[in-house]
Amino acid sequence: APPPPAAHDPRDAAIAALAREHPRTAIGAALIRGGKVVWTGVAGAQDDKRVATRDTLFNVASMTKPVTAELVMRLVQAGKIGLDEPMAPVWMDPDIVGEARAKRLTPRLALSHQTGLPNWRPQNQRLTFAREPGTGYVYSGEGIELVARFAARKLRADFEDLAEANVFRPMGLTRIAYTWRPWMEGRVAVPANGNGYPGTAGPHPYGHWLGADDIYTSVGDYAAFAAGVARGDGLSASLATERLRPQVAMPGCAKPVVGCPDRISMALGWQVWAFGMRRLALHDGGGAGV
């Protein structure tokens, strides 16, 4: 984690002002320059009894997906899985196993949201394809789950152990996990609606992970993760470039507005917004109270 900011840092004052405007909210922010985290700040209420601090853990919802994508890319770098390897011979969701379309699914299609699967299957219904794989962008948490379970099955390893060994430890991340850990006690930011997300005020029980959603992390650890991605840590120059190469077009702005990107694309785990020659890599996330 970076050193504490100087007293009266205007950035701390800015998020403290936001927290006063939204008194049941915990707000965290970080600034990365030149591939280094130069500032982190947290303000507001962690819960109804605690003030939010730099030790507070946030559910970052779908910002989990780039973390899972990083694991996949590092396994590709290590030669343990192939980016364009068919996943079906190793593992496939039981609802679509045996389908011709399922046999075309690869880690590349999953990370770029081109599996043709919906975001999530309807409750108590079977998973079905929304479109043909590889024919366009369909945001899909189900696709990220496929590649996460494929990687774990192929390596005959626990998914969370793979993340710890290949992403968290190499990147120096000590306050991030997909499911509950004892060190999380008393540090979790409770969503503003008081009900938690999804339906609880804390992480999923140990072992009940999602590769696409609900990772818990401190602001400092997620910022360090993003900085490592920006530097290309753990990947060859060619694979780091491929990670942020647009793979498929995404819907653009509904109407011309100031600040609208020229192009929006999906790369491998990250969106890419193009403004002329300038590119921004990003991902967002949200849910009930998050």
N, C-alpha and C positions, 0 to 999 in steps of 0.2 A: 504494500500500500504506500502511496506517496506520503511525504511528511505533512503534518497539519498546516493549513494555510496561515498566512500572517493574520494577526488580529485586525479586525475591521475590514476584511476582504470584501469588496463590493459584491462579489459573486455569492458569498454567504448571506449578505444582506438581502440580495435579490430573492433567493429561495425562501429565506425566513419571511419576507413580505408575502410571498405566495402562500406560505403555510398559514399565516395569520388570516388571509382571505378565505382559506378553506380549512377550518380548525380541526376537522376529523381526518385529515389527510396527512400521510407521510410523503415527502417529496425528496427524491435523490437526483443528483446530477454529477456529471464528471466532464472534464475537459482533457482531450488528448492532443498533443502537439508533437510533430516529428516522431511519431510512434511511441511516445511516452505519456503516461498519465501525469499531468501537471497539477491537477486539482480535483478533489471530490468534495461534495457537500451534501448534507442531509439535514432536513428540518421537518418540523411538524410533530404529529402524534403517531407513535408506533402502535399504540392501542389506547384504551381509555385510562391506563395507569402509567404508561411510560412515554417518555419523549424519544423521538426517533434520533438515532446517532449513526455514525459511520459503521457501527457494528450491526445495524438493523438489516434484516434479510427480507427481500422483496420477492414476491411471485412475479416473474417477468413474462408469464403467459407464453405467447408464441415466439417471443425472443429466445425461447428454448431451441427453436429449429436451427438457427445458425450454430449452436453449440453441438448439436447432433451431427450437423453437416461437417463441422470441423473434425469430429471423430472419424466420420466416413472418409474424408479426404486424407487424413493421416494414415488410415489403414490402406488406402490406395497407394500412398507414398511408400509404405512399407512393403508393398507387393502382396498384401494378405487378401485383398479383394480387388476386383477390377471395376473401373468406373462404368464400363459398358458390358459387364458380365450379366447374363440373364440370372435373375434371382430365383425363378421358379424351381430349378433343380435342387436348390438348397432349402428354401422356405417360401411358402406363399400362404396368404390368408385362406382359411378353409372355405370361405364363402365363394372364392373365385378360383380355387385350385383346379387345374385341369382345363380351364378356359384358354382358348387360343390367344386371346388378348393378354392374359396373365403371363404367358410365356415370353412376351415381348418386353416385360418390365425389367428395367436396369436401375442401378444406383443413380446414374445420370438423370434418367427420367424422373425418379423420385425426388431428387434434390432440386430439380428445376420445375417441379409441379406440372409434369407432363404425363403422369400415369393415366390420366383420364378418370381417376377416382374422385368422388366428392370429398369435401372437407372432412365430414364425419358421416358414417352410415346413420340412417334414421333409427331412432330408438326401437329396439325389439324387431328390427327388420334386417334382412340380409344386405351385405355390401354388394353393390353393383356398379358397373362403369357408367360414368356420365357422358363420356365421349371416347373415341378411339385413342389408345396410347400414342404419344408422339405427334399428335396432330394439333396441339395448341395448349394454352395455359389454363389449368383448372386448379386453384389453390386447394391443397389436399393434405390435411393432417394424417389421413389414412396412408398416404404415400410415404410420409416420413416414418410412420410406424412400420411400414413394410421394410424399408431399408435398414432401420434399427434392428429389427428382429432377424432379418437376413444376416446382418453382420455378426450378431451374437451367435446365431446358429452355426454359421460357417466356421467361426473361430472356436466353437464349443466353449464359450466363456459367458459369464454374466455381463450384461450390457453395462451396468453401472461400474463394474470392475474395469471394463474396457475404457470407459470414459475417464476414470481415475488414472489409469496407467498411461493413456495415450494423449490426454488433453489436460486434465487438471494438474497433475504433478509436473509435467514438462513446462506448463505455463505458470507454475507457481501459484495456482488458485487453491486456497484452503477453505474458503467460505462459499461453497457452491455445491449443490447436490440435487439430484432428481427426486429423492424421497427423504423421509425423515432421518435425522441424525441427532444424537444426544446433544451435540454442541449448539443445536438450534434453539434449545430451551430458552424461553424468555427473550428471544431476539426477532421473532417473526412479526412483520407489519400486518396488522389485521385490516382487511379491506374495509373501505369506508361504509359499506352497507351493513357491516356487522355480521354478515352471514358467511363470509369467507368465499373462496372460489376454488374448486366448484363445490359449494355446499359445506365447506369446513373452514376453520380459521388457521389451517396449517398444511404442511406438505402431505403428500400421499404416504401411507405406511411404507416402511422399508421394503423394497423389492417390487412394489406396485408402480413402476415407473411408466412415464409416457415420453417418447422421444420427441414429440411435437409440442409439448405443453407443460406448464406448471413447474418448471425448475425454480428453485429458490437460491438467491445469491445476494451478496452485498453489492452496493454500487461500485466499490473499489475493485472487487473481483471481476464483475462484468466489464468494467472499463479496461482492466488489464487484459481480459480476453480479447476485447475489440482491438486493443493496441497491438496484441500479438498477431491477430489476423491482418491488420494493416501492414505490419512489418513483413508478413509472410513467414513467420516462424514455423518450423517443422515441415515445410514443403519446399520442393525444388522451385526454382524461379518459373519454370514452365508450368508446373501444376498450380502454383499460386496465381499465375496469370489466367489459367484456365478456370479457376474457381470464380473469378470475377468477370469472365467473358460472357456476354449475353447469350443465353441459350434459346430463349423464346420471348416473343413480344408479349407485354402485358397491356391491359386496357389503359389508355391515357386519360387525360383530363376530359371531363364531359363537355366542357366548352372552354374556349380560350380565356385564360385568366393570367394575371401577372404572377410570375414565378412558376408557371407550369413547365415541367420538363419537355424538352424536344422529343425524347423517347423514354419509355419505361420498359425495362426488360427484367426477366428473371434469370439470374446466373445460378450457381450451385450453392444454394442455401441463403443467398443474399439477393435482394432487389438491386438493380442498377438504374439510377436516374441520370440521364445525359442532358447537360446544358451546354450546347455547342461542343467544345472539346473537353469540357470539364465533366467528370463523372463522380457520382456519390453512390457508395454502397451502404445499404441500410436494411433494417427490418424493424417492424413494430409488433406490438402485442397488446392485448387487452381482454378483459372479461368483466364479470359482475364485480364491481368495486375495485377493479385492478386497471 
